[in-house]
């Protein structure tokens, strides 16, 4: 019995020693690693007048990791898990829930060289024209005084192959400016210019983009978008206004999203993501308490259907946001949108959302 007790004591000491060594190794391995991200749940309900409503449960988890490899190289990873599932009890053969897929969004190595930073691998395509498209390529950014120059080449993105880009951005006093050019071989080329700055309590912004589509027919290859914004905060009240206009053939994005910096004008249901559309938005919010803010937004505009008739657009949105803590926020909104088309082909849609978001 004494021999067994001694052996048990020796084993316990050995295990403790191994545990200590492994803990030290782990601590050293994760030294300097920066981990950030968020977890979000969204409940969204849409109701179209005289139509069928739908309910969606949306999930999104993002984890960003930056790990120093050595004095020059940093490894960057981003994992994204997202999905939306319909929860309509009145619709047959609809998946009520499931297991979201895991997407490896970023995997690249960043080289901090004396004259430039070079990123190699899977990453976002830089600039506003691509709406944060992801692809595999090389991005070089070099500072030069008050500006920085960016050059990129991607052999594949989410939508295209052989994509080249050039950009220059800088700050000049209270004004920030950027110019981007991109070319997708035998598909599209485009440029975008953006300016923003402050005048007293007012923030102003301007953006314009123009694109040529090499695959479009004759006379149908001119795409452009214009955006002008203004915002101000006076005490507890914040005010904002925006104007956006797209060309007769569409916006100038190289990917058809609707929230790129060059044309992100709209509210929840109506956005400037179609051709021949003009939109004005007005917004106001108030910080009711240190944690609670309330907002009101209004949108009006027109869009042309088949280049024939104008359709009037409108949307009104009320919102609320409660910061329970610095890393956990609860928000909601309710929106009513209308489209008044020629021939009394009018539609009205209501949308409500509840969101819970944890950031780390």
Secondary structure, 3 states (H helix, E strand, C coil): CHHHHHHHHHHHHHHHHHHHHHHHHHHHHCCCCEEEEEEEEEEEEEEECCCCCEEEEEEEEEEEEEEECCCCEEEEEEEEEEEEEECCCCCCCCCCCCCCCEEEEEEEEEEECCCCEEEEEEEECCCCCCCCCEEEEEEEEEEECCEEEEEEEEEEECCCEEEEEEEEEEEECCEEEEEEEEEECCCEEEEEEEEEEEECCEEEEEEEEEEEECCCCCCCCEEEEEEEEEEEEECCEEEEEEEEEEECCECCCCCCCCCCCCCCCECCCCECCCCCEEEEEEEEEEECCCCEEEEEEEEEEEEEECCCEEEEEEEEEEEEEEEEECCEEEEEEEEEEEEECHHHCCEEEEEEEEEEEEEC
